[in-house]
Amino acid sequence: MTVTEDDNRGPKILGVLWALTGLTTFIVAARMLIRGKLLKNFGPDDWLIAASMCMGLAYCGVTTANVIIGYGKHAVFLSQDNLETAILLNTVSFLFGILSFTLPKLAVSAMLNRILNPTLFHRIALWFLTGFAAVVSVICILVLFTMCDPPKALWKMHLVMEGAATCKDTWILIDYAIFTGALSACVDLYLAIYPTTILLSLHMSLRKRLALCAALGLGSIASAMAIIKCTQLKGLADKSDYTYGTADLVMWTNIESNVVIVASCIPTLQPILELILGKRSLGSYSNNSSRQKNSKYMNSTSYVHSRRSMVRKPEPTINDVESQESILRTDDDQHHNDAHPLGQIRRTDNVTVEYEARTNDPDGRPSW
């Protein structure tokens, strides 16, 4: 195939990266505003999403600098220094790229544990799958940077030809990266299917159930992106034209990470939609946050007040009241209720105590 200097994938790379990264940054900023300002309920999943967004921005920034140097063009049209710098920056960018689609999986797991309150088995399953995927991804980074001895031979390929360095077979990295991508796709698919099975069994309108399933099921799209990315990994084996052959891999890595981040943010954007449609006002969220803070204080002092009232005056004894401990909040339930933006469910018992007027017997003794 004839190559020309006009064959440049750099503008395409920048168009895809900045368009998707810009949209994702806007959505993440909206999520941070909702969780931090409106609901005042910033959790671990929000911190993980913020970290993954930082990784995505770093990936986009490094790749942009790489395109300016000449990445995306055929290697034969780059100087030796520019070629080595381009390969170095591309290798570093994969560090941020892998983390940018790994951290959101942990964030989704934390979010599902917060809003669905799954059983112990499903809690373990969620954290095991996402944790295992994270470990495998970190190992992939280690494999990448230990392919050559010394590691600088990854971008200074002349060291291998001079005999000053040794490198492993590139297909070791490719095969492991394919395994990492396949595992990532499976985890994304599980995170999309699991909440759907829970939501479909809830007692609410079909329209609401379908809307929630669609919002939480967007991870299935990320699963498809991961599979497509796996088909582009063979470009790593093209050492003769590395800067041109790996361009598609760079784009699909960014696409996968952005789709995962957006999918994890969509379920948290409901308050924005309610404000736009006029279903709720901005003040209602502030009042809800204040009630949550007050409820924490009241719950911490309610036992003390109840003990004091028992000491000050005797209370009538009420017998034959059935125990309903199952609806009382435990410490674990309190944690989840406080974390839920819609508040809590409370049980109120109204007790009426009636007294008869006191009269006196004919002999002068009091009677009731």
Salt bridges, closest charged atoms under 4 A:
ASP7 OD2 - HIS74 NE2 3.40
ASP45 OD2 - ARG31 NH2 3.03
ASP45 OD2 - ARG114 NH2 2.92
ASP46 OD1 - ARG31 NE 2.82
ASP46 OD2 - ARG35 NE 2.99
GLU84 OE1 - LYS156 NZ 3.47
GLU84 OE2 - HIS158 NE2 3.53
GLU162 OE2 - HIS158 ND1 3.32
ASP188 OD1 - LYS105 NZ 3.38
ASP241 OD2 - HIS74 ND1 2.61
ASP248 OD2 - ARG9 NH1 3.48
GLU256 OE1 - LYS229 NZ 2.94
ASP332 OD2 - HIS336 NE2 3.63
ASP349 OD2 - ARG347 NH1 2.59
ASP363 OD2 - ARG365 NE 2.75
